[in-house]
């Protein structure tokens, strides 16, 4: 299945979860994740099933003003 992670295309197996997508990028904590602009708590990454063409954003906080 095709998904977009931070606007780049990736191919994941059917049945992949948000945890699988996060594992591809291996972001350094802290970070947050959203699927189709909906925030997903990190405690739910393994339960959040992805669908074809989902758009996943993995973002880190930015400091400054």
CHARMM-style PDB file with segment names, atoms N, HN, CA, C and O in Angstrom:
ATOM      1  N   UNK     1       0.846  -1.171   0.000  1.00  0.00      PROA
ATOM      2  CA  UNK     1       0.000   0.000   0.000  1.00  0.00      PROA
ATOM      3  C   UNK     1       0.885   1.224   0.000  1.00  0.00      PROA
ATOM      4  O   UNK     1       1.966   1.213   0.588  1.00  0.00      PROA
ATOM      5  N   UNK     2       0.440   2.269  -0.648  1.00  0.00      PROA
ATOM      6  HN  UNK     2      -0.438   2.277  -1.125  1.00  0.00      PROA
ATOM      7  CA  UNK     2       1.197   3.509  -0.741  1.00  0.00      PROA
ATOM      8  C   UNK     2       0.694   4.512   0.283  1.00  0.00      PROA
ATOM      9  O   UNK     2      -0.509   4.743   0.408  1.00  0.00      PROA
ATOM     10  N   UNK     3       1.634   5.106   1.017  1.00  0.00      PROA
ATOM     11  HN  UNK     3       2.611   4.918   0.916  1.00  0.00      PROA
ATOM     12  CA  UNK     3       1.315   6.167   1.966  1.00  0.00      PROA
ATOM     13  C   UNK     3       2.314   7.297   1.748  1.00  0.00      PROA
ATOM     14  O   UNK     3       3.318   7.128   1.055  1.00  0.00      PROA
ATOM     15  N   UNK     4       2.034   8.425   2.336  1.00  0.00      PROA
ATOM     16  HN  UNK     4       1.219   8.562   2.899  1.00  0.00      PROA
ATOM     17  CA  UNK     4       2.940   9.562   2.287  1.00  0.00      PROA
ATOM     18  C   UNK     4       3.353   9.877   3.718  1.00  0.00      PROA
ATOM     19  O   UNK     4       2.506  10.077   4.588  1.00  0.00      PROA
ATOM     20  N   UNK     5       4.656   9.918   3.953  1.00  0.00      PROA
ATOM     21  HN  UNK     5       5.344   9.755   3.246  1.00  0.00      PROA
ATOM     22  CA  UNK     5       5.177  10.268   5.263  1.00  0.00      PROA
ATOM     23  C   UNK     5       5.974  11.550   5.091  1.00  0.00      PROA
ATOM     24  O   UNK     5       6.965  11.586   4.362  1.00  0.00      PROA
ATOM     25  N   UNK     6       5.530  12.599   5.767  1.00  0.00      PROA
ATOM     26  HN  UNK     6       4.725  12.569   6.359  1.00  0.00      PROA
ATOM     27  CA  UNK     6       6.140  13.924   5.611  1.00  0.00      PROA
ATOM     28  C   UNK     6       6.256  14.293   4.132  1.00  0.00      PROA
ATOM     29  O   UNK     6       7.283  14.796   3.677  1.00  0.00      PROA
ATOM     30  N   UNK     7       5.184  14.031   3.404  1.00  0.00      PROA
ATOM     31  HN  UNK     7       4.350  13.622   3.773  1.00  0.00      PROA
ATOM     32  CA  UNK     7       4.991  14.389   1.998  1.00  0.00      PROA
ATOM     33  C   UNK     7       5.817  13.560   1.009  1.00  0.00      PROA
ATOM     34  O   UNK     7       5.842  13.869  -0.183  1.00  0.00      PROA
ATOM     35  N   UNK     8       6.490  12.512   1.490  1.00  0.00      PROA
ATOM     36  HN  UNK     8       6.470  12.261   2.458  1.00  0.00      PROA
ATOM     37  CA  UNK     8       7.250  11.638   0.600  1.00  0.00      PROA
ATOM     38  C   UNK     8       6.558  10.288   0.490  1.00  0.00      PROA
ATOM     39  O   UNK     8       6.057   9.779   1.493  1.00  0.00      PROA
ATOM     40  N   UNK     9       6.515   9.688  -0.704  1.00  0.00      PROA
ATOM     41  HN  UNK     9       6.922  10.101  -1.519  1.00  0.00      PROA
ATOM     42  CA  UNK     9       5.828   8.408  -0.874  1.00  0.00      PROA
ATOM     43  C   UNK     9       6.632   7.240  -0.298  1.00  0.00      PROA
ATOM     44  O   UNK     9       7.854   7.176  -0.437  1.00  0.00      PROA
ATOM     45  N   UNK    10       5.921   6.327   0.345  1.00  0.00      PROA
ATOM     46  HN  UNK    10       4.928   6.379   0.458  1.00  0.00      PROA
ATOM     47  CA  UNK    10       6.505   5.094   0.880  1.00  0.00      PROA
ATOM     48  C   UNK    10       5.567   3.948   0.571  1.00  0.00      PROA
ATOM     49  O   UNK    10       4.356   4.140   0.458  1.00  0.00      PROA
ATOM     50  N   UNK    11       6.121   2.762   0.435  1.00  0.00      PROA
ATOM     51  HN  UNK    11       7.105   2.606   0.527  1.00  0.00      PROA
ATOM     52  CA  UNK    11       5.336   1.557   0.219  1.00  0.00      PROA
ATOM     53  C   UNK    11       5.390   0.732   1.498  1.00  0.00      PROA
ATOM     54  O   UNK    11       6.467   0.324   1.933  1.00  0.00      PROA
ATOM     55  N   UNK    12       4.236   0.487   2.096  1.00  0.00      PROA
ATOM     56  HN  UNK    12       3.361   0.818   1.742  1.00  0.00      PROA
ATOM     57  CA  UNK    12       4.134  -0.326   3.308  1.00  0.00      PROA
ATOM     58  C   UNK    12       3.245  -1.527   3.023  1.00  0.00      PROA
ATOM     59  O   UNK    12       2.384  -1.467   2.146  1.00  0.00      PROA
ATOM     60  N   UNK    13       3.447  -2.618   3.758  1.00  0.00      PROA
ATOM     61  HN  UNK    13       4.147  -2.666   4.471  1.00  0.00      PROA
ATOM     62  CA  UNK    13       2.581  -3.780   3.550  1.00  0.00      PROA
ATOM     63  C   UNK    13       1.159  -3.502   4.038  1.00  0.00      PROA
ATOM     64  O   UNK    13       0.954  -2.698   4.948  1.00  0.00      PROA
ATOM     65  N   UNK    14       0.196  -4.159   3.438  1.00  0.00      PROA
ATOM     66  HN  UNK    14       0.362  -4.812   2.699  1.00  0.00      PROA
ATOM     67  CA  UNK    14      -1.187  -4.052   3.900  1.00  0.00      PROA
ATOM     68  C   UNK    14      -1.228  -4.506   5.352  1.00  0.00      PROA
ATOM     69  O   UNK    14      -0.616  -5.511   5.713  1.00  0.00      PROA
ATOM     70  N   UNK    15      -1.949  -3.763   6.182  1.00  0.00      PROA
ATOM     71  HN  UNK    15      -2.447  -2.947   5.889  1.00  0.00      PROA
ATOM     72  CA  UNK    15      -2.022  -4.080   7.603  1.00  0.00      PROA
ATOM     73  C   UNK    15      -0.988  -3.347   8.434  1.00  0.00      PROA
ATOM     74  O   UNK    15      -0.900  -3.563   9.643  1.00  0.00      PROA
ATOM     75  N   UNK    16      -0.199  -2.475   7.799  1.00  0.00      PROA
ATOM     76  HN  UNK    16      -0.271  -2.300   6.817  1.00  0.00      PROA
ATOM     77  CA  UNK    16       0.816  -1.714   8.525  1.00  0.00      PROA
ATOM     78  C   UNK    16       0.143  -0.728   9.477  1.00  0.00      PROA
ATOM     79  O   UNK    16      -0.971  -0.262   9.241  1.00  0.00      PROA
ATOM     80  N   UNK    17       0.848  -0.431  10.545  1.00  0.00      PROA
ATOM     81  HN  UNK    17       1.754  -0.809  10.737  1.00  0.00      PROA
ATOM     82  CA  UNK    17       0.343   0.503  11.553  1.00  0.00      PROA
ATOM     83  C   UNK    17       1.181   1.777  11.547  1.00  0.00      PROA
ATOM     84  O   UNK    17       2.208   1.864  10.874  1.00  0.00      PROA
ATOM     85  N   UNK    18       0.725   2.745  12.301  1.00  0.00      PROA
ATOM     86  HN  UNK    18      -0.109   2.675  12.848  1.00  0.00      PROA
ATOM     87  CA  UNK    18       1.489   3.977  12.453  1.00  0.00      PROA
ATOM     88  C   UNK    18       2.851   3.680  13.067  1.00  0.00      PROA
ATOM     89  O   UNK    18       3.831   4.346  12.734  1.00  0.00      PROA
ATOM     90  N   UNK    19       2.930   2.706  13.945  1.00  0.00      PROA
ATOM     91  HN  UNK    19       2.134   2.165  14.215  1.00  0.00      PROA
ATOM     92  CA  UNK    19       4.218   2.319  14.532  1.00  0.00      PROA
ATOM     93  C   UNK    19       5.187   1.853  13.444  1.00  0.00      PROA
ATOM     94  O   UNK    19       6.384   2.129  13.532  1.00  0.00      PROA
ATOM     95  N   UNK    20       4.699   1.163  12.435  1.00  0.00      PROA
ATOM     96  HN  UNK    20       3.727   0.939  12.364  1.00  0.00      PROA
ATOM     97  CA  UNK    20       5.551   0.731  11.322  1.00  0.00      PROA
ATOM     98  C   UNK    20       6.078   1.936  10.544  1.00  0.00      PROA
ATOM     99  O   UNK    20       7.244   1.965  10.151  1.00  0.00      PROA
ATOM    100  N   UNK    21       5.227   2.916  10.329  1.00  0.00      PROA
ATOM    101  HN  UNK    21       4.280   2.892  10.649  1.00  0.00      PROA
ATOM    102  CA  UNK    21       5.636   4.121   9.607  1.00  0.00      PROA
ATOM    103  C   UNK    21       6.682   4.900  10.403  1.00  0.00      PROA
ATOM    104  O   UNK    21       7.662   5.389   9.841  1.00  0.00      PROA
ATOM    105  N   UNK    22       6.469   5.009  11.700  1.00  0.00      PROA
ATOM    106  HN  UNK    22       5.672   4.612  12.156  1.00  0.00      PROA
ATOM    107  CA  UNK    22       7.433   5.710  12.560  1.00  0.00      PROA
ATOM    108  C   UNK    22       8.769   4.978  12.535  1.00  0.00      PROA
ATOM    109  O   UNK    22       9.823   5.615  12.505  1.00  0.00      PROA
ATOM    110  N   UNK    23       8.737   3.665  12.548  1.00  0.00      PROA
ATOM    111  HN  UNK    23       7.881   3.148  12.573  1.00  0.00      PROA
ATOM    112  CA  UNK    23       9.968   2.873  12.544  1.00  0.00      PROA
ATOM    113  C   UNK    23      10.792   3.119  11.275  1.00  0.00      PROA
ATOM    114  O   UNK    23      12.019   3.029  11.313  1.00  0.00      PROA
ATOM    115  N   UNK    24      10.136   3.424  10.162  1.00  0.00      PROA
ATOM    116  HN  UNK    24       9.139   3.497  10.131  1.00  0.00      PROA
ATOM    117  CA  UNK    24      10.864   3.714   8.921  1.00  0.00      PROA
ATOM    118  C   UNK    24      11.752   4.946   9.063  1.00  0.00      PROA
ATOM    119  O   UNK    24      12.890   4.960   8.593  1.00  0.00      PROA
ATOM    120  N   UNK    25      11.226   5.973   9.712  1.00  0.00      PROA
ATOM    121  HN  UNK    25      10.301   5.961  10.094  1.00  0.00      PROA
ATOM    122  CA  UNK    25      11.966   7.228   9.814  1.00  0.00      PROA
ATOM    123  C   UNK    25      12.896   7.280  11.020  1.00  0.00      PROA
ATOM    124  O   UNK    25      13.876   8.025  11.014  1.00  0.00      PROA
ATOM    125  N   UNK    26      12.603   6.512  12.035  1.00  0.00      PROA
ATOM    126  HN  UNK    26      11.807   5.907  12.039  1.00  0.00      PROA
ATOM    127  CA  UNK    26      13.374   6.494  13.279  1.00  0.00      PROA
ATOM    128  C   UNK    26      13.644   7.908  13.809  1.00  0.00      PROA
ATOM    129  O   UNK    26      14.798   8.285  14.013  1.00  0.00      PROA
ATOM    130  N   UNK    27      12.580   8.687  14.030  1.00  0.00      PROA
ATOM    131  HN  UNK    27      11.643   8.381  13.865  1.00  0.00      PROA
ATOM    132  CA  UNK    27      12.783  10.050  14.527  1.00  0.00      PROA
ATOM    133  C   UNK    27      13.294  10.039  15.970  1.00  0.00      PROA
ATOM    134  O   UNK    27      12.993   9.132  16.745  1.00  0.00      PROA
ATOM    135  N   UNK    28      14.064  11.057  16.307  1.00  0.00      PROA
ATOM    136  HN  UNK    28      14.309  11.794  15.677  1.00  0.00      PROA
ATOM    137  CA  UNK    28      14.552  11.185  17.679  1.00  0.00      PROA
ATOM    138  C   UNK    28      13.487  11.876  18.521  1.00  0.00      PROA
ATOM    139  O   UNK    28      12.948  12.906  18.118  1.00  0.00      PROA
ATOM    140  N   UNK    29      13.178  11.308  19.699  1.00  0.00      PROA
ATOM    141  HN  UNK    29      13.616  10.471  20.026  1.00  0.00      PROA
ATOM    142  CA  UNK    29      12.192  11.953  20.571  1.00  0.00      PROA
ATOM    143  C   UNK    29      12.694  13.321  21.031  1.00  0.00      PROA
ATOM    144  O   UNK    29      13.905  13.533  21.103  1.00  0.00      PROA
ATOM    145  N   UNK    30      11.811  14.231  21.337  1.00  0.00      PROA
ATOM    146  HN  UNK    30      10.828  14.059  21.279  1.00  0.00      PROA
ATOM    147  CA  UNK    30      10.353  14.079  21.271  1.00  0.00      PROA
ATOM    148  C   UNK    30       9.833  14.367  19.860  1.00  0.00      PROA
ATOM    149  O   UNK    30      10.419  15.145  19.107  1.00  0.00      PROA
ATOM    150  N   UNK    31       8.735  13.726  19.531  1.00  0.00      PROA
ATOM    151  HN  UNK    31       8.259  13.093  20.143  1.00  0.00      PROA
ATOM    152  CA  UNK    31       8.068  13.970  18.262  1.00  0.00      PROA
ATOM    153  C   UNK    31       6.591  13.637  18.432  1.00  0.00      PROA
ATOM    154  O   UNK    31       6.193  12.987  19.399  1.00  0.00      PROA
ATOM    155  N   UNK    32       5.798  14.089  17.488  1.00  0.00      PROA
ATOM    156  HN  UNK    32       6.122  14.617  16.703  1.00  0.00      PROA
ATOM    157  CA  UNK    32       4.364  13.783  17.474  1.00  0.00      PROA
ATOM    158  C   UNK    32       4.022  13.250  16.092  1.00  0.00      PROA
ATOM    159  O   UNK    32       4.734  13.510  15.122  1.00  0.00      PROA
ATOM    160  N   UNK    33       2.928  12.504  16.009  1.00  0.00      PROA
ATOM    161  HN  UNK    33       2.349  12.293  16.796  1.00  0.00      PROA
ATOM    162  CA  UNK    33       2.503  11.949  14.730  1.00  0.00      PROA
ATOM    163  C   UNK    33       1.015  12.206  14.503  1.00  0.00      PROA
ATOM    164  O   UNK    33       0.208  12.208  15.433  1.00  0.00      PROA
ATOM    165  N   UNK    34       0.691  12.419  13.245  1.00  0.00      PROA
ATOM    166  HN  UNK    34       1.347  12.417  12.490  1.00  0.00      PROA
ATOM    167  CA  UNK    34      -0.702  12.612  12.849  1.00  0.00      PROA
ATOM    168  C   UNK    34      -0.945  11.824  11.569  1.00  0.00      PROA
ATOM    169  O   UNK    34      -0.052  11.677  10.734  1.00  0.00      PROA
ATOM    170  N   UNK    35      -2.163  11.322  11.430  1.00  0.00      PROA
ATOM    171  HN  UNK    35      -2.888  11.442  12.108  1.00  0.00      PROA
ATOM    172  CA  UNK    35      -2.584  10.633  10.218  1.00  0.00      PROA
ATOM    173  C   UNK    35      -3.746  11.421   9.642  1.00  0.00      PROA
ATOM    174  O   UNK    35      -4.768  11.610  10.301  1.00  0.00      PROA
ATOM    175  N   UNK    36      -3.586  11.875   8.422  1.00  0.00      PROA
ATOM    176  HN  UNK    36      -2.755  11.722   7.886  1.00  0.00      PROA
ATOM    177  CA  UNK    36      -4.606  12.691   7.761  1.00  0.00      PROA
ATOM    178  C   UNK    36      -5.019  13.873   8.624  1.00  0.00      PROA
ATOM    179  O   UNK    36      -6.201  14.179   8.782  1.00  0.00      PROA
ATOM    180  N   UNK    37      -4.002  14.526   9.175  1.00  0.00      PROA
ATOM    181  HN  UNK    37      -3.042  14.277   9.046  1.00  0.00      PROA
ATOM    182  CA  UNK    37      -4.134  15.727  10.013  1.00  0.00      PROA
ATOM    183  C   UNK    37      -4.774  15.474  11.375  1.00  0.00      PROA
ATOM    184  O   UNK    37      -5.100  16.427  12.082  1.00  0.00      PROA
ATOM    185  N   UNK    38      -4.959  14.225  11.754  1.00  0.00      PROA
ATOM    186  HN  UNK    38      -4.694  13.451  11.180  1.00  0.00      PROA
ATOM    187  CA  UNK    38      -5.522  13.886  13.061  1.00  0.00      PROA
ATOM    188  C   UNK    38      -4.400  13.380  13.969  1.00  0.00      PROA
ATOM    189  O   UNK    38      -3.776  12.360  13.678  1.00  0.00      PROA
ATOM    190  N   UNK    39      -4.144  14.098  15.077  1.00  0.00      PROA
ATOM    191  HN  UNK    39      -4.652  14.927  15.313  1.00  0.00      PROA
ATOM    192  CA  UNK    39      -3.123  13.698  16.030  1.00  0.00      PROA
ATOM    193  C   UNK    39      -3.427  12.305  16.573  1.00  0.00      PROA
ATOM    194  O   UNK    39      -4.581  11.984  16.853  1.00  0.00      PROA
ATOM    195  N   UNK    40      -2.394  11.480  16.721  1.00  0.00      PROA
ATOM    196  HN  UNK    40      -1.456  11.741  16.494  1.00  0.00      PROA
ATOM    197  CA  UNK    40      -2.531  10.135  17.280  1.00  0.00      PROA
ATOM    198  C   UNK    40      -1.602  10.047  18.489  1.00  0.00      PROA
ATOM    199  O   UNK    40      -0.392  10.218  18.340  1.00  0.00      PROA
ATOM    200  N   UNK    41      -2.144   9.782  19.693  1.00  0.00      PROA
ATOM    201  HN  UNK    41      -3.127   9.643  19.814  1.00  0.00      PROA
ATOM    202  CA  UNK    41      -1.281   9.633  20.868  1.00  0.00      PROA
ATOM    203  C   UNK    41      -0.300   8.479  20.683  1.00  0.00      PROA
ATOM    204  O   UNK    41      -0.634   7.466  20.068  1.00  0.00      PROA
ATOM    205  N   UNK    42       0.910   8.635  21.216  1.00  0.00      PROA
ATOM    206  HN  UNK    42       1.181   9.458  21.716  1.00  0.00      PROA
ATOM    207  CA  UNK    42       1.928   7.598  21.013  1.00  0.00      PROA
ATOM    208  C   UNK    42       1.515   6.249  21.592  1.00  0.00      PROA
ATOM    209  O   UNK    42       2.035   5.215  21.172  1.00  0.00      PROA
ATOM    210  N   UNK    43       0.604   6.244  22.534  1.00  0.00      PROA
ATOM    211  HN  UNK    43       0.182   7.084  22.875  1.00  0.00      PROA
ATOM    212  CA  UNK    43       0.125   4.980  23.093  1.00  0.00      PROA
ATOM    213  C   UNK    43      -0.762   4.213  22.116  1.00  0.00      PROA
ATOM    214  O   UNK    43      -1.081   3.048  22.356  1.00  0.00      PROA
ATOM    215  N   UNK    44      -1.165   4.858  21.008  1.00  0.00      PROA
ATOM    216  HN  UNK    44      -0.905   5.804  20.813  1.00  0.00      PROA
ATOM    217  CA  UNK    44      -2.049   4.219  20.029  1.00  0.00      PROA
ATOM    218  C   UNK    44      -1.374   3.926  18.695  1.00  0.00      PROA
ATOM    219  O   UNK    44      -2.036   3.484  17.756  1.00  0.00      PROA
ATOM    220  N   UNK    45      -0.058   4.166  18.594  1.00  0.00      PROA
ATOM    221  HN  UNK    45       0.480   4.525  19.357  1.00  0.00      PROA
ATOM    222  CA  UNK    45       0.640   3.948  17.327  1.00  0.00      PROA
ATOM    223  C   UNK    45       0.495   2.508  16.828  1.00  0.00      PROA
ATOM    224  O   UNK    45       0.318   2.281  15.632  1.00  0.00      PROA
ATOM    225  N   UNK    46       0.570   1.544  17.735  1.00  0.00      PROA
ATOM    226  HN  UNK    46       0.713   1.729  18.707  1.00  0.00      PROA
ATOM    227  CA  UNK    46       0.512   0.138  17.305  1.00  0.00      PROA
ATOM    228  C   UNK    46      -0.906  -0.281  16.920  1.00  0.00      PROA
ATOM    229  O   UNK    46      -1.074  -1.276  16.215  1.00  0.00      PROA
ATOM    230  N   UNK    47      -1.922   0.446  17.363  1.00  0.00      PROA
ATOM    231  HN  UNK    47      -1.785   1.254  17.936  1.00  0.00      PROA
ATOM    232  CA  UNK    47      -3.305   0.096  17.029  1.00  0.00      PROA
ATOM    233  C   UNK    47      -3.846   0.854  15.824  1.00  0.00      PROA
ATOM    234  O   UNK    47      -4.869   0.470  15.257  1.00  0.00      PROA
ATOM    235  N   UNK    48      -3.163   1.932  15.427  1.00  0.00      PROA
ATOM    236  HN  UNK    48      -2.332   2.244  15.888  1.00  0.00      PROA
ATOM    237  CA  UNK    48      -3.660   2.767  14.329  1.00  0.00      PROA
ATOM    238  C   UNK    48      -3.280   2.139  12.992  1.00  0.00      PROA
ATOM    239  O   UNK    48      -2.144   2.266  12.537  1.00  0.00      PROA
ATOM    240  N   UNK    49      -4.243   1.459  12.369  1.00  0.00      PROA
ATOM    241  HN  UNK    49      -5.166   1.356  12.739  1.00  0.00      PROA
ATOM    242  CA  UNK    49      -4.014   0.841  11.059  1.00  0.00      PROA
ATOM    243  C   UNK    49      -4.007   1.902   9.975  1.00  0.00      PROA
ATOM    244  O   UNK    49      -4.820   2.826   9.984  1.00  0.00      PROA
ATOM    245  N   UNK    50      -3.087   1.759   9.051  1.00  0.00      PROA
ATOM    246  HN  UNK    50      -2.426   1.009   9.044  1.00  0.00      PROA
ATOM    247  CA  UNK    50      -2.991   2.700   7.943  1.00  0.00      PROA
ATOM    248  C   UNK    50      -3.746   2.183   6.732  1.00  0.00      PROA
ATOM    249  O   UNK    50      -3.917   0.977   6.549  1.00  0.00      PROA
ATOM    250  N   UNK    51      -4.187   3.112   5.918  1.00  0.00      PROA
ATOM    251  HN  UNK    51      -4.047   4.091   6.067  1.00  0.00      PROA
ATOM    252  CA  UNK    51      -4.912   2.803   4.692  1.00  0.00      PROA
ATOM    253  C   UNK    51      -4.129   3.359   3.506  1.00  0.00      PROA
ATOM    254  O   UNK    51      -3.308   4.263   3.660  1.00  0.00      PROA
ATOM    255  N   UNK    52      -4.391   2.811   2.328  1.00  0.00      PROA
ATOM    256  HN  UNK    52      -5.058   2.076   2.202  1.00  0.00      PROA
ATOM    257  CA  UNK    52      -3.759   3.293   1.113  1.00  0.00      PROA
ATOM    258  C   UNK    52      -3.983   4.797   0.978  1.00  0.00      PROA
ATOM    259  O   UNK    52      -5.091   5.287   1.197  1.00  0.00      PROA
ATOM    260  N   UNK    53      -2.939   5.520   0.619  1.00  0.00      PROA
ATOM    261  HN  UNK    53      -2.039   5.122   0.441  1.00  0.00      PROA
ATOM    262  CA  UNK    53      -2.962   6.977   0.407  1.00  0.00      PROA
ATOM    263  C   UNK    53      -3.077   7.800   1.680  1.00  0.00      PROA
ATOM    264  O   UNK    53      -3.310   9.006   1.599  1.00  0.00      PROA
ATOM    265  N   UNK    54      -2.922   7.190   2.862  1.00  0.00      PROA
ATOM    266  HN  UNK    54      -2.733   6.211   2.928  1.00  0.00      PROA
ATOM    267  CA  UNK    54      -2.897   7.976   4.092  1.00  0.00      PROA
ATOM    268  C   UNK    54      -1.722   8.935   4.056  1.00  0.00      PROA
ATOM    269  O   UNK    54      -0.680   8.658   3.462  1.00  0.00      PROA
ATOM    270  N   UNK    55      -1.920  10.063   4.704  1.00  0.00      PROA
ATOM    271  HN  UNK    55      -2.766  10.288   5.187  1.00  0.00      PROA
ATOM    272  CA  UNK    55      -0.863  11.071   4.814  1.00  0.00      PROA
ATOM    273  C   UNK    55      -0.451  11.160   6.282  1.00  0.00      PROA
ATOM    274  O   UNK    55      -1.246  11.525   7.149  1.00  0.00      PROA
ATOM    275  N   UNK    56       0.802  10.821   6.535  1.00  0.00      PROA
ATOM    276  HN  UNK    56       1.448  10.525   5.831  1.00  0.00      PROA
ATOM    277  CA  UNK    56       1.324  10.760   7.888  1.00  0.00      PROA
ATOM    278  C   UNK    56       2.317  11.898   8.064  1.00  0.00      PROA
ATOM    279  O   UNK    56       3.197  12.110   7.230  1.00  0.00      PROA
ATOM    280  N   UNK    57       2.161  12.619   9.154  1.00  0.00      PROA
ATOM    281  HN  UNK    57       1.446  12.447   9.832  1.00  0.00      PROA
ATOM    282  CA  UNK    57       3.113  13.676   9.499  1.00  0.00      PROA
ATOM    283  C   UNK    57       3.780  13.311  10.799  1.00  0.00      PROA
ATOM    284  O   UNK    57       3.113  13.034  11.796  1.00  0.00      PROA
ATOM    285  N   UNK    58       5.105  13.310  10.789  1.00  0.00      PROA
ATOM    286  HN  UNK    58       5.647  13.535   9.979  1.00  0.00      PROA
ATOM    287  CA  UNK    58       5.891  13.069  11.995  1.00  0.00      PROA
ATOM    288  C   UNK    58       6.699  14.338  12.196  1.00  0.00      PROA
ATOM    289  O   UNK    58       7.555  14.686  11.383  1.00  0.00      PROA
ATOM    290  N   UNK    59       6.410  15.028  13.303  1.00  0.00      PROA
ATOM    291  HN  UNK    59       5.715  14.745  13.965  1.00  0.00      PROA
ATOM    292  CA  UNK    59       7.002  16.346  13.517  1.00  0.00      PROA
ATOM    293  C   UNK    59       7.663  16.430  14.887  1.00  0.00      PROA
ATOM    294  O   UNK    59       7.234  15.792  15.849  1.00  0.00      PROA
ATOM    295  N   UNK    60       8.708  17.229  14.945  1.00  0.00      PROA
ATOM    296  HN  UNK    60       9.056  17.747  14.164  1.00  0.00      PROA
ATOM    297  CA  UNK    60       9.408  17.490  16.199  1.00  0.00      PROA
ATOM    298  C   UNK    60       9.087  18.912  16.628  1.00  0.00      PROA
ATOM    299  O   UNK    60       8.855  19.778  15.784  1.00  0.00      PROA
ATOM    300  N   UNK    61       9.070  19.161  17.933  1.00  0.00      PROA
ATOM    301  HN  UNK    61       9.258  18.458  18.618  1.00  0.00      PROA
ATOM    302  CA  UNK    61       8.799  20.524  18.388  1.00  0.00      PROA
ATOM    303  C   UNK    61       9.946  21.466  17.993  1.00  0.00      PROA
ATOM    304  O   UNK    61      11.099  21.054  17.866  1.00  0.00      PROA
ATOM    305  N   UNK    62       9.594  22.729  17.805  1.00  0.00      PROA
ATOM    306  HN  UNK    62       8.657  23.064  17.908  1.00  0.00      PROA
ATOM    307  CA  UNK    62      10.567  23.739  17.435  1.00  0.00      PROA
ATOM    308  C   UNK    62      10.610  24.776  18.545  1.00  0.00      PROA
ATOM    309  O   UNK    62       9.570  25.245  19.007  1.00  0.00      PROA
ATOM    310  N   UNK    63      11.795  25.125  18.963  1.00  0.00      PROA
ATOM    311  HN  UNK    63      12.640  24.743  18.588  1.00  0.00      PROA
ATOM    312  CA  UNK    63      11.934  26.142  20.002  1.00  0.00      PROA
ATOM    313  C   UNK    63      12.272  27.487  19.369  1.00  0.00      PROA
ATOM    314  O   UNK    63      12.722  27.557  18.226  1.00  0.00      PROA
ATOM    315  N   UNK    64      12.054  28.518  20.113  1.00  0.00      PROA
ATOM    316  HN  UNK    64      11.688  28.461  21.042  1.00  0.00      PROA
ATOM    317  CA  UNK    64      12.356  29.853  19.622  1.00  0.00      PROA
ATOM    318  C   UNK    64      11.096  30.686  19.566  1.00  0.00      PROA
ATOM    319  O   UNK    64      10.018  30.225  19.941  1.00  0.00      PROA
ATOM    320  N   UNK    65      11.229  31.871  19.114  1.00  0.00      PROA
ATOM    321  HN  UNK    65      12.105  32.245  18.809  1.00  0.00      PROA
ATOM    322  CA  UNK    65      10.064  32.729  19.115  1.00  0.00      PROA
ATOM    323  C   UNK    65      10.009  33.701  18.008  1.00  0.00      PROA
ATOM    324  OT1 UNK    65       9.060  34.478  17.916  1.00  0.00      PROA
TER     325      UNK     65
END
